[in-house]
Amino acid sequence: MNITEVKIRHIYPEGRLRAIVSMTIDNEFVVHDIKIIEGPERVFVAMPSRKEADGTYRDIAHPINAEVRKELEDMIIAEYTRVIKSME
């Protein structure tokens, strides 16, 4: 798997939701609605999800293991940081 593009679609200057991101894999598959959320200790990535009838949320797409999750999160947060710094 090769992440070929990370695109920051929308930035939110206030609140816990900081940005909405799209990610392209191998120039062939896109995942939209990835969220960057401000947590109590750091920003983190939340994969696209939907709300179930019982009020819980279920991921629509997600990495299978911690290694891939870290790779995705590192790339997404790096791009978010780059875009934020370019706006200053």
MINUTI-457455 format. One record per atom (N, C-alpha, C): residue number from 0; residue in three letters; chain; atom name; x negated, y negated, z. Coordinates in Angstrom, 1 decimal, always signed. Layout:
<pts>
+-----+------+-------+------+--------+--------+--------+
|  nr | rest | kette | atom |      X |      Y |      Z |
+-----+------+-------+------+--------+--------+--------+
| NUM |  ala |     A |   CA |      X |      Y |      Z |
...
+-----+------+-------+------+--------+--------+--------+
</pts>
This chain:
<pts>
+-----+------+-------+------+--------+--------+--------+
|  nr | rest | kette | atom |      X |      Y |      Z |
+-----+------+-------+------+--------+--------+--------+
|   0 |  met |     A |    N |   -0.8 |   +1.2 |   +0.0 |
|   0 |  met |     A |   CA |   +0.0 |   +0.0 |   +0.0 |
|   0 |  met |     A |    C |   -0.9 |   -1.2 |   +0.0 |
|   1 |  asn |     A |    N |   -0.6 |   -2.2 |   -0.9 |
|   1 |  asn |     A |   CA |   -1.3 |   -3.4 |   -1.0 |
|   1 |  asn |     A |    C |   -0.3 |   -4.6 |   -0.9 |
|   2 |  ile |     A |    N |   -0.4 |   -5.4 |   +0.1 |
|   2 |  ile |     A |   CA |   +0.4 |   -6.6 |   +0.3 |
|   2 |  ile |     A |    C |   -0.1 |   -7.6 |   -0.7 |
|   3 |  thr |     A |    N |   +0.6 |   -7.9 |   -1.7 |
|   3 |  thr |     A |   CA |   +0.1 |   -8.8 |   -2.8 |
|   3 |  thr |     A |    C |   +0.6 |  -10.2 |   -2.6 |
|   4 |  glu |     A |    N |   +1.6 |  -10.5 |   -1.8 |
|   4 |  glu |     A |   CA |   +2.0 |  -11.9 |   -1.5 |
|   4 |  glu |     A |    C |   +2.8 |  -12.0 |   -0.2 |
|   5 |  val |     A |    N |   +2.5 |  -13.0 |   +0.5 |
|   5 |  val |     A |   CA |   +3.3 |  -13.4 |   +1.7 |
|   5 |  val |     A |    C |   +3.8 |  -14.8 |   +1.4 |
|   6 |  lys |     A |    N |   +5.1 |  -15.0 |   +1.4 |
|   6 |  lys |     A |   CA |   +5.6 |  -16.4 |   +1.1 |
|   6 |  lys |     A |    C |   +6.4 |  -16.8 |   +2.3 |
|   7 |  ile |     A |    N |   +6.0 |  -18.0 |   +2.8 |
|   7 |  ile |     A |   CA |   +6.8 |  -18.6 |   +3.9 |
|   7 |  ile |     A |    C |   +8.0 |  -19.3 |   +3.2 |
|   8 |  arg |     A |    N |   +9.2 |  -18.8 |   +3.4 |
|   8 |  arg |     A |   CA |  +10.4 |  -19.3 |   +2.7 |
|   8 |  arg |     A |    C |  +11.0 |  -20.6 |   +3.4 |
|   9 |  his |     A |    N |  +11.0 |  -20.6 |   +4.8 |
|   9 |  his |     A |   CA |  +11.5 |  -21.7 |   +5.5 |
|   9 |  his |     A |    C |  +10.9 |  -21.8 |   +6.9 |
|  10 |  ile |     A |    N |  +10.6 |  -23.0 |   +7.3 |
|  10 |  ile |     A |   CA |  +10.0 |  -23.2 |   +8.6 |
|  10 |  ile |     A |    C |  +11.0 |  -24.0 |   +9.5 |
|  11 |  tyr |     A |    N |  +11.1 |  -23.6 |  +10.7 |
|  11 |  tyr |     A |   CA |  +12.0 |  -24.2 |  +11.7 |
|  11 |  tyr |     A |    C |  +11.1 |  -24.8 |  +12.8 |
|  12 |  pro |     A |    N |  +11.1 |  -26.2 |  +12.8 |
|  12 |  pro |     A |   CA |  +10.2 |  -26.8 |  +13.8 |
|  12 |  pro |     A |    C |  +10.7 |  -26.7 |  +15.3 |
|  13 |  glu |     A |    N |  +11.9 |  -26.4 |  +15.5 |
|  13 |  glu |     A |   CA |  +12.4 |  -26.2 |  +16.9 |
|  13 |  glu |     A |    C |  +13.1 |  -24.9 |  +17.1 |
|  14 |  gly |     A |    N |  +13.1 |  -24.5 |  +18.3 |
|  14 |  gly |     A |   CA |  +13.7 |  -23.2 |  +18.7 |
|  14 |  gly |     A |    C |  +12.7 |  -22.0 |  +18.6 |
|  15 |  arg |     A |    N |  +13.2 |  -20.9 |  +18.9 |
|  15 |  arg |     A |   CA |  +12.3 |  -19.7 |  +19.0 |
|  15 |  arg |     A |    C |  +12.1 |  -19.2 |  +17.6 |
|  16 |  leu |     A |    N |  +13.0 |  -19.3 |  +16.6 |
|  16 |  leu |     A |   CA |  +12.8 |  -18.8 |  +15.3 |
|  16 |  leu |     A |    C |  +11.9 |  -19.9 |  +14.6 |
|  17 |  arg |     A |    N |  +10.7 |  -19.5 |  +14.2 |
|  17 |  arg |     A |   CA |   +9.7 |  -20.4 |  +13.6 |
|  17 |  arg |     A |    C |   +9.7 |  -20.4 |  +12.1 |
|  18 |  ala |     A |    N |  +10.0 |  -19.2 |  +11.5 |
|  18 |  ala |     A |   CA |   +9.9 |  -19.2 |  +10.0 |
|  18 |  ala |     A |    C |  +10.6 |  -17.9 |   +9.5 |
|  19 |  ile |     A |    N |  +11.0 |  -18.0 |   +8.2 |
|  19 |  ile |     A |   CA |  +11.6 |  -16.9 |   +7.5 |
|  19 |  ile |     A |    C |  +10.6 |  -16.6 |   +6.4 |
|  20 |  val |     A |    N |  +10.2 |  -15.3 |   +6.2 |
|  20 |  val |     A |   CA |   +9.1 |  -14.9 |   +5.3 |
|  20 |  val |     A |    C |   +9.6 |  -13.9 |   +4.3 |
|  21 |  ser |     A |    N |   +9.0 |  -13.9 |   +3.1 |
|  21 |  ser |     A |   CA |   +9.2 |  -12.8 |   +2.2 |
|  21 |  ser |     A |    C |   +7.8 |  -12.2 |   +1.9 |
|  22 |  met |     A |    N |   +7.8 |  -10.9 |   +1.7 |
|  22 |  met |     A |   CA |   +6.5 |  -10.2 |   +1.5 |
|  22 |  met |     A |    C |   +6.6 |   -9.3 |   +0.3 |
|  23 |  thr |     A |    N |   +5.6 |   -9.3 |   -0.6 |
|  23 |  thr |     A |   CA |   +5.6 |   -8.5 |   -1.8 |
|  23 |  thr |     A |    C |   +4.6 |   -7.4 |   -1.6 |
|  24 |  ile |     A |    N |   +4.9 |   -6.2 |   -2.0 |
|  24 |  ile |     A |   CA |   +4.1 |   -5.0 |   -1.9 |
|  24 |  ile |     A |    C |   +3.8 |   -4.5 |   -3.3 |
|  25 |  asp |     A |    N |   +2.5 |   -4.4 |   -3.6 |
|  25 |  asp |     A |   CA |   +2.0 |   -3.8 |   -4.9 |
|  25 |  asp |     A |    C |   +2.6 |   -4.5 |   -6.1 |
|  26 |  asn |     A |    N |   +2.9 |   -5.8 |   -6.0 |
|  26 |  asn |     A |   CA |   +3.6 |   -6.6 |   -7.0 |
|  26 |  asn |     A |    C |   +4.8 |   -5.9 |   -7.6 |
|  27 |  glu |     A |    N |   +5.4 |   -5.0 |   -6.8 |
|  27 |  glu |     A |   CA |   +6.6 |   -4.3 |   -7.2 |
|  27 |  glu |     A |    C |   +7.8 |   -4.2 |   -6.3 |
|  28 |  phe |     A |    N |   +7.6 |   -4.5 |   -5.0 |
|  28 |  phe |     A |   CA |   +8.6 |   -4.3 |   -4.0 |
|  28 |  phe |     A |    C |   +8.6 |   -5.5 |   -3.1 |
|  29 |  val |     A |    N |   +9.8 |   -6.2 |   -2.9 |
|  29 |  val |     A |   CA |   +9.8 |   -7.3 |   -2.0 |
|  29 |  val |     A |    C |  +10.7 |   -7.1 |   -0.8 |
|  30 |  val |     A |    N |  +10.3 |   -7.5 |   +0.4 |
|  30 |  val |     A |   CA |  +11.0 |   -7.5 |   +1.6 |
|  30 |  val |     A |    C |  +11.3 |   -8.9 |   +2.0 |
|  31 |  his |     A |    N |  +12.6 |   -9.3 |   +2.1 |
|  31 |  his |     A |   CA |  +13.0 |  -10.7 |   +2.5 |
|  31 |  his |     A |    C |  +13.5 |  -10.7 |   +3.9 |
|  32 |  asp |     A |    N |  +13.6 |  -11.9 |   +4.4 |
|  32 |  asp |     A |   CA |  +14.2 |  -12.1 |   +5.8 |
|  32 |  asp |     A |    C |  +13.4 |  -11.5 |   +6.9 |
|  33 |  ile |     A |    N |  +12.0 |  -11.5 |   +6.8 |
|  33 |  ile |     A |   CA |  +11.2 |  -11.2 |   +7.9 |
|  33 |  ile |     A |    C |  +11.1 |  -12.5 |   +8.7 |
|  34 |  lys |     A |    N |  +11.2 |  -12.4 |  +10.0 |
|  34 |  lys |     A |   CA |  +11.2 |  -13.5 |  +10.9 |
|  34 |  lys |     A |    C |   +9.9 |  -13.7 |  +11.7 |
|  35 |  ile |     A |    N |   +9.5 |  -14.9 |  +11.9 |
|  35 |  ile |     A |   CA |   +8.4 |  -15.2 |  +12.8 |
|  35 |  ile |     A |    C |   +9.1 |  -15.9 |  +14.0 |
|  36 |  ile |     A |    N |   +8.9 |  -15.3 |  +15.2 |
|  36 |  ile |     A |   CA |   +9.6 |  -15.7 |  +16.4 |
|  36 |  ile |     A |    C |   +8.6 |  -16.1 |  +17.4 |
|  37 |  glu |     A |    N |   +8.8 |  -17.2 |  +18.1 |
|  37 |  glu |     A |   CA |   +8.0 |  -17.7 |  +19.2 |
|  37 |  glu |     A |    C |   +8.4 |  -16.9 |  +20.5 |
|  38 |  gly |     A |    N |   +7.5 |  -16.1 |  +20.9 |
|  38 |  gly |     A |   CA |   +7.7 |  -15.4 |  +22.2 |
|  38 |  gly |     A |    C |   +7.1 |  -16.1 |  +23.4 |
|  39 |  pro |     A |    N |   +7.2 |  -15.6 |  +24.6 |
|  39 |  pro |     A |   CA |   +6.7 |  -16.3 |  +25.7 |
|  39 |  pro |     A |    C |   +5.2 |  -16.4 |  +25.7 |
|  40 |  glu |     A |    N |   +4.5 |  -15.4 |  +25.1 |
|  40 |  glu |     A |   CA |   +3.0 |  -15.5 |  +25.1 |
|  40 |  glu |     A |    C |   +2.4 |  -15.7 |  +23.7 |
|  41 |  arg |     A |    N |   +3.1 |  -15.4 |  +22.6 |
|  41 |  arg |     A |   CA |   +2.6 |  -15.6 |  +21.3 |
|  41 |  arg |     A |    C |   +3.7 |  -15.5 |  +20.3 |
|  42 |  val |     A |    N |   +3.4 |  -15.9 |  +19.0 |
|  42 |  val |     A |   CA |   +4.4 |  -15.6 |  +17.9 |
|  42 |  val |     A |    C |   +4.3 |  -14.2 |  +17.5 |
|  43 |  phe |     A |    N |   +5.4 |  -13.6 |  +17.1 |
|  43 |  phe |     A |   CA |   +5.4 |  -12.2 |  +16.6 |
|  43 |  phe |     A |    C |   +6.3 |  -12.1 |  +15.4 |
|  44 |  val |     A |    N |   +6.2 |  -11.0 |  +14.7 |
|  44 |  val |     A |   CA |   +7.0 |  -10.7 |  +13.5 |
|  44 |  val |     A |    C |   +8.1 |   -9.8 |  +13.8 |
|  45 |  ala |     A |    N |   +9.3 |  -10.2 |  +13.3 |
|  45 |  ala |     A |   CA |  +10.5 |   -9.3 |  +13.5 |
|  45 |  ala |     A |    C |  +10.9 |   -8.9 |  +12.1 |
|  46 |  met |     A |    N |  +11.1 |   -7.6 |  +11.8 |
|  46 |  met |     A |   CA |  +11.4 |   -7.2 |  +10.5 |
|  46 |  met |     A |    C |  +12.9 |   -7.4 |  +10.3 |
|  47 |  pro |     A |    N |  +13.4 |   -7.4 |   +9.0 |
|  47 |  pro |     A |   CA |  +14.8 |   -7.7 |   +8.7 |
|  47 |  pro |     A |    C |  +15.7 |   -6.7 |   +9.5 |
|  48 |  ser |     A |    N |  +16.8 |   -7.1 |  +10.0 |
|  48 |  ser |     A |   CA |  +17.7 |   -6.3 |  +10.7 |
|  48 |  ser |     A |    C |  +19.2 |   -6.7 |  +10.5 |
|  49 |  arg |     A |    N |  +20.0 |   -5.8 |  +10.9 |
|  49 |  arg |     A |   CA |  +21.5 |   -6.1 |  +10.9 |
|  49 |  arg |     A |    C |  +22.1 |   -5.8 |  +12.2 |
|  50 |  lys |     A |    N |  +23.2 |   -6.5 |  +12.5 |
|  50 |  lys |     A |   CA |  +23.9 |   -6.3 |  +13.8 |
|  50 |  lys |     A |    C |  +24.9 |   -5.2 |  +13.6 |
|  51 |  glu |     A |    N |  +24.8 |   -4.2 |  +14.5 |
|  51 |  glu |     A |   CA |  +25.7 |   -3.1 |  +14.5 |
|  51 |  glu |     A |    C |  +27.0 |   -3.4 |  +15.2 |
|  52 |  ala |     A |    N |  +28.0 |   -2.6 |  +15.1 |
|  52 |  ala |     A |   CA |  +29.3 |   -2.9 |  +15.7 |
|  52 |  ala |     A |    C |  +29.2 |   -3.0 |  +17.2 |
|  53 |  asp |     A |    N |  +28.3 |   -2.3 |  +17.8 |
|  53 |  asp |     A |   CA |  +28.2 |   -2.4 |  +19.3 |
|  53 |  asp |     A |    C |  +27.3 |   -3.5 |  +19.8 |
|  54 |  gly |     A |    N |  +26.9 |   -4.4 |  +18.9 |
|  54 |  gly |     A |   CA |  +26.2 |   -5.6 |  +19.3 |
|  54 |  gly |     A |    C |  +24.7 |   -5.5 |  +19.2 |
|  55 |  thr |     A |    N |  +24.2 |   -4.3 |  +19.0 |
|  55 |  thr |     A |   CA |  +22.7 |   -4.1 |  +19.0 |
|  55 |  thr |     A |    C |  +22.2 |   -4.3 |  +17.5 |
|  56 |  tyr |     A |    N |  +20.9 |   -4.5 |  +17.4 |
|  56 |  tyr |     A |   CA |  +20.4 |   -4.8 |  +16.1 |
|  56 |  tyr |     A |    C |  +19.6 |   -3.6 |  +15.6 |
|  57 |  arg |     A |    N |  +19.6 |   -3.3 |  +14.3 |
|  57 |  arg |     A |   CA |  +18.9 |   -2.2 |  +13.8 |
|  57 |  arg |     A |    C |  +18.0 |   -2.7 |  +12.6 |
|  58 |  asp |     A |    N |  +16.7 |   -2.3 |  +12.6 |
|  58 |  asp |     A |   CA |  +15.9 |   -2.8 |  +11.5 |
|  58 |  asp |     A |    C |  +16.3 |   -2.1 |  +10.2 |
|  59 |  ile |     A |    N |  +16.3 |   -2.9 |   +9.1 |
|  59 |  ile |     A |   CA |  +16.6 |   -2.4 |   +7.8 |
|  59 |  ile |     A |    C |  +15.4 |   -1.8 |   +7.1 |
|  60 |  ala |     A |    N |  +14.3 |   -2.5 |   +7.3 |
|  60 |  ala |     A |   CA |  +13.0 |   -2.0 |   +6.8 |
|  60 |  ala |     A |    C |  +11.9 |   -2.3 |   +7.9 |
|  61 |  his |     A |    N |  +11.0 |   -1.3 |   +8.1 |
|  61 |  his |     A |   CA |  +10.0 |   -1.5 |   +9.1 |
|  61 |  his |     A |    C |   +8.8 |   -0.6 |   +8.8 |
|  62 |  pro |     A |    N |   +7.6 |   -0.9 |   +9.4 |
|  62 |  pro |     A |   CA |   +6.5 |   -0.1 |   +9.2 |
|  62 |  pro |     A |    C |   +6.7 |   +1.2 |  +10.0 |
|  63 |  ile |     A |    N |   +6.0 |   +2.3 |   +9.6 |
|  63 |  ile |     A |   CA |   +6.2 |   +3.6 |  +10.3 |
|  63 |  ile |     A |    C |   +5.3 |   +3.7 |  +11.4 |
|  64 |  asn |     A |    N |   +4.1 |   +3.1 |  +11.4 |
|  64 |  asn |     A |   CA |   +3.1 |   +3.3 |  +12.5 |
|  64 |  asn |     A |    C |   +2.5 |   +1.9 |  +13.0 |
|  65 |  ala |     A |    N |   +1.9 |   +1.9 |  +14.1 |
|  65 |  ala |     A |   CA |   +1.3 |   +0.7 |  +14.7 |
|  65 |  ala |     A |    C |   +0.2 |   +0.1 |  +13.8 |
|  66 |  glu |     A |    N |   -0.6 |   +0.9 |  +13.2 |
|  66 |  glu |     A |   CA |   -1.6 |   +0.4 |  +12.3 |
|  66 |  glu |     A |    C |   -1.1 |   -0.5 |  +11.2 |
|  67 |  val |     A |    N |   +0.0 |   +0.0 |  +10.5 |
|  67 |  val |     A |   CA |   +0.6 |   -0.7 |   +9.4 |
|  67 |  val |     A |    C |   +1.3 |   -2.0 |  +10.0 |
|  68 |  arg |     A |    N |   +2.0 |   -1.8 |  +11.1 |
|  68 |  arg |     A |   CA |   +2.6 |   -3.0 |  +11.7 |
|  68 |  arg |     A |    C |   +1.6 |   -4.1 |  +12.0 |
|  69 |  lys |     A |    N |   +0.5 |   -3.7 |  +12.5 |
|  69 |  lys |     A |   CA |   -0.5 |   -4.7 |  +12.8 |
|  69 |  lys |     A |    C |   -1.1 |   -5.4 |  +11.6 |
|  70 |  glu |     A |    N |   -1.3 |   -4.6 |  +10.5 |
|  70 |  glu |     A |   CA |   -1.8 |   -5.2 |   +9.2 |
|  70 |  glu |     A |    C |   -0.7 |   -6.2 |   +8.7 |
|  71 |  leu |     A |    N |   +0.5 |   -5.8 |   +8.7 |
|  71 |  leu |     A |   CA |   +1.6 |   -6.7 |   +8.2 |
|  71 |  leu |     A |    C |   +1.7 |   -8.0 |   +9.0 |
|  72 |  glu |     A |    N |   +1.7 |   -7.8 |  +10.4 |
|  72 |  glu |     A |   CA |   +1.8 |   -8.9 |  +11.3 |
|  72 |  glu |     A |    C |   +0.6 |   -9.9 |  +11.1 |
|  73 |  asp |     A |    N |   -0.6 |   -9.3 |  +11.0 |
|  73 |  asp |     A |   CA |   -1.8 |  -10.2 |  +10.9 |
|  73 |  asp |     A |    C |   -1.7 |  -11.0 |   +9.6 |
|  74 |  met |     A |    N |   -1.3 |  -10.4 |   +8.5 |
|  74 |  met |     A |   CA |   -1.2 |  -11.1 |   +7.2 |
|  74 |  met |     A |    C |   -0.1 |  -12.2 |   +7.2 |
|  75 |  ile |     A |    N |   +1.0 |  -11.8 |   +7.8 |
|  75 |  ile |     A |   CA |   +2.1 |  -12.8 |   +7.8 |
|  75 |  ile |     A |    C |   +1.8 |  -14.0 |   +8.7 |
|  76 |  ile |     A |    N |   +1.3 |  -13.7 |   +9.9 |
|  76 |  ile |     A |   CA |   +0.9 |  -14.8 |  +10.8 |
|  76 |  ile |     A |    C |   -0.2 |  -15.6 |  +10.3 |
|  77 |  ala |     A |    N |   -1.2 |  -15.0 |   +9.6 |
|  77 |  ala |     A |   CA |   -2.2 |  -15.8 |   +9.0 |
|  77 |  ala |     A |    C |   -1.7 |  -16.8 |   +8.0 |
|  78 |  glu |     A |    N |   -0.8 |  -16.3 |   +7.2 |
|  78 |  glu |     A |   CA |   -0.2 |  -17.2 |   +6.1 |
|  78 |  glu |     A |    C |   +0.6 |  -18.3 |   +6.8 |
|  79 |  tyr |     A |    N |   +1.4 |  -18.0 |   +7.8 |
|  79 |  tyr |     A |   CA |   +2.2 |  -18.9 |   +8.6 |
|  79 |  tyr |     A |    C |   +1.3 |  -20.0 |   +9.1 |
|  80 |  thr |     A |    N |   +0.2 |  -19.6 |   +9.8 |
|  80 |  thr |     A |   CA |   -0.8 |  -20.5 |  +10.4 |
|  80 |  thr |     A |    C |   -1.4 |  -21.4 |   +9.3 |
|  81 |  arg |     A |    N |   -1.7 |  -20.8 |   +8.2 |
|  81 |  arg |     A |   CA |   -2.3 |  -21.6 |   +7.1 |
|  81 |  arg |     A |    C |   -1.3 |  -22.7 |   +6.6 |
|  82 |  val |     A |    N |   -0.1 |  -22.3 |   +6.4 |
|  82 |  val |     A |   CA |   +0.9 |  -23.3 |   +5.9 |
|  82 |  val |     A |    C |   +1.2 |  -24.4 |   +7.0 |
|  83 |  ile |     A |    N |   +1.3 |  -24.0 |   +8.2 |
|  83 |  ile |     A |   CA |   +1.5 |  -25.0 |   +9.3 |
|  83 |  ile |     A |    C |   +0.3 |  -26.0 |   +9.4 |
|  84 |  lys |     A |    N |   -0.9 |  -25.5 |   +9.3 |
|  84 |  lys |     A |   CA |   -2.1 |  -26.4 |   +9.3 |
|  84 |  lys |     A |    C |   -2.1 |  -27.3 |   +8.1 |
|  85 |  ser |     A |    N |   -1.7 |  -26.8 |   +6.9 |
|  85 |  ser |     A |   CA |   -1.7 |  -27.7 |   +5.7 |
|  85 |  ser |     A |    C |   -0.6 |  -28.8 |   +5.8 |
|  86 |  met |     A |    N |   +0.3 |  -28.6 |   +6.7 |
|  86 |  met |     A |   CA |   +1.4 |  -29.7 |   +6.9 |
|  86 |  met |     A |    C |   +1.0 |  -30.8 |   +7.8 |
|  87 |  glu |     A |    N |   -0.1 |  -30.5 |   +8.6 |
|  87 |  glu |     A |   CA |   -0.5 |  -31.5 |   +9.6 |
|  87 |  glu |     A |    C |   -1.2 |  -32.7 |   +8.9 |
+-----+------+-------+------+--------+--------+--------+
</pts>
